[in-house]
Each structure stands twice: as structure tokens, then as C-alpha cells.
Amino acid sequence: MPALRLRRRNGPPSGGPLSLCRLQCPPNGGAGQVGIDLAITDNLMLNGAVNYADVDTRISTSDGQSLGEAKVDPLTIGGGVTLRF
């Protein structure tokens, strides 16, 4: 089965097997973030953060035909060092 590529377009759809359909992808989910800042000395600080998003969507055509679900759950982890001089 060929991969289905979705992209946002302006204007009427054209080309491909879904050329007469508009795709509907209403998203639902949530997001959260946790972080910390630590002052090691007066001139040295460390920080870190974790971000998570729960994004699920059902993909269907404008006539109601279900094409499946898309689940995107990114987790990002970041950190930093601050040196004041």
C-alpha cells in the first residue's frame, strides 16, 4: 500500500486517488512540561526541561469515509548551562 502524504492546501484538491475528496483531521490531545533551574554558584546555573504532547486524530474524507488514525506523541528533552561573567 503506498504511503498517504497529507499536506495543507488552499483551493480544490487535485490529482491522485483522493482527488475528489477533502481530508478532515480534527486533532485532540494535551501537552505538558516540567522543568528545573539550579543555581550551582553565583556565576554558574544549570537548567533542564521535558516536554510531552499527546496528539491523536482520526483522518476521514469529507463524505465520512474513515482513512484511519494518526498518533503523534513527541517527547523532547533539553538542558542548558548559563555562565555569568
C-alpha positions, 0 to 999 in steps of 0.5 A: 500500500503506498504511503498517504502524504497529507499536506495543507492546501488552499483551493480544490484538491487535485490529482491522485486517488483522493482527488475528489475528496477533502481530508478532515483531521480534527486533532485532540490531545494535551501537552505538558512540561516540567522543568528545573533551574539550579543555581550551582554558584553565583556565576554558574546555573544549570537548567533542564526541561521535558516536554510531552504532547499527546496528539491523536486524530482520526483522518476521514474524507469529507463524505465520512469515509474513515482513512484511519488514525494518526498518533503523534506523541513527541517527547523532547528533552533539553538542558542548558548551562548559563555562565555569568561573567 
